[in-house]
Amino acid sequence: MITIIDYKSGNLKSISNGFKKIGEDFQITDDVEVISDATHLVLPGVGAFGSAMENLELFRDVIEEHIADDKPFLGVCLGQQVLMSESEESPNIRGLDLFKGRCEFLPKGVKVPHMGWNQLNVVKDSAILEGIDKEYFYFVHSYHVIPDDSDIIAGTCDYGIDVAASLSQNNLFSTQFHPEKSGKAGLRILKNFTSIKE
Amino acid sequence: MLTKRIIPCLDCDLQVPEGRVVKGVEFKEIKYAGNPVELATRYYEEGADEVVVLDITASHERRATMADVIDRLTENVFMPICVGGGIRKVDDYIKMLKAGADKCSTNTAAIKNPELLTEASKVVGSQAVVIGIDAKRRYVDHPDDAKDKIVIETEKGYCWFDSSIYGGREFTGIDAIAWACECQDRGAGEILLTSMDGDGTQAGYDIELNKAINDAVDIPVIASGGVGEPKDILDVFEKTDVSAALAASIFHFNQYSIGEVKKYLKDNNVAVRL
């Protein structure tokens, strides 16, 4: 079943209502046993990198296993950032390190947070972005991810620089934007994700 | 590129079980506009970028009603939701975010206790901490007449902006521009800026106010108060760099649909999401 990890960080309500809307069964849990049986894992999140990682340590192993088995995984917003190795926001705190690279503060010259609807440029095939082209998504963040290997960037948006808006590697996916807050295009991404077979 | 946001605002009277959306002229002469959940759903379908739900009764007992309204809203409305009114403690932010809101706006509580912004931004993050500033023009003959204030020159003469609280019923004498900067420093992530001179008058946004505050801070500013027609929204986007425009009456009473307004903006080269 689609399983949303409850690590006490983030708005679980909206993402669950998103799955409800598209008619998918899901569960919200902080039980490691339940998480280890999940077909699809979702990691939402708002807030700071450091405190999120503190709460996530408990789930590090089970998440690593899920990804090692190449089961579908989706990180949203902060849930994308914690997949990286580290963040300028919370130095000396180790991220989940599933995507190599770091998070940095958005560059000078733009309003921070980057808040609002921005257009997604799809730059490579990614199962979650199927059928998406130039659609707008809702972003709200102050840090952005810079993967060491830019080939894992599936979508970008223009905010002074090309912001890595979506990453994908095998069945590991993430979005900097909030699909659950991005209208019908966002629901499409959730639907794409749930359609991925293990 | 980032688009300009169009945000309908629902001023809610939560003294009836479902809540009802009302709109006053300069905070008086209340008119009934509909049920908040139905209206917000309609705006979402029409392409609104976000919705602000304000509890104008803002009393402690109504907080549970508000959480319930938000809860029902999030079942069909997949866009950001900002809640205002009655947010006084960090715990109130947490409750509203749990109910499905993305941001909470405070005004009176933050002026009475600015530390609230600092604490809330640490706990829920800046992106969820919106500061509502209700500003009124105070004209002076000469900038030296208000030395401790930030005086700007407007078409109608020199003025500074006074921050009001309790929905415009009380004035604090706090300079709105300086206060906006302090809020940003304390961690607020967005400013919902209402002109008390313009609210409900449909005479257009206070361009000079919006420009002054927007230029003083780096966080996004939402212009509010005074919109009467789509041209007013175009004006504020052409003459200032605010991130969003908020409106109530022109949408509630079916004068214009969100889609019509956005199409008009796009035709006039404003980047909007259609």
Interface residues (C-beta under 8 A of the other chain):
Chain A: N11 K13 S14 N17 G18 K20 K21 V46 G47 A48 K111 V112 P113 H114 M115 G116 W117 N118 Q119 Y136 Y138 F139 V140 H141 S142 D158 Y159 H178 E180 K181 S182 G183 K184 G186 L187
Chain B: M1 L2 T3 K4 R5 Y44 D49 D71 T74 E75 N76 F78 M79 P80 L97 K98 A99 G100 D102 V124 G125 S126 Q127 A128 G189 E190 D218 I219 P220 S243 A244 R273
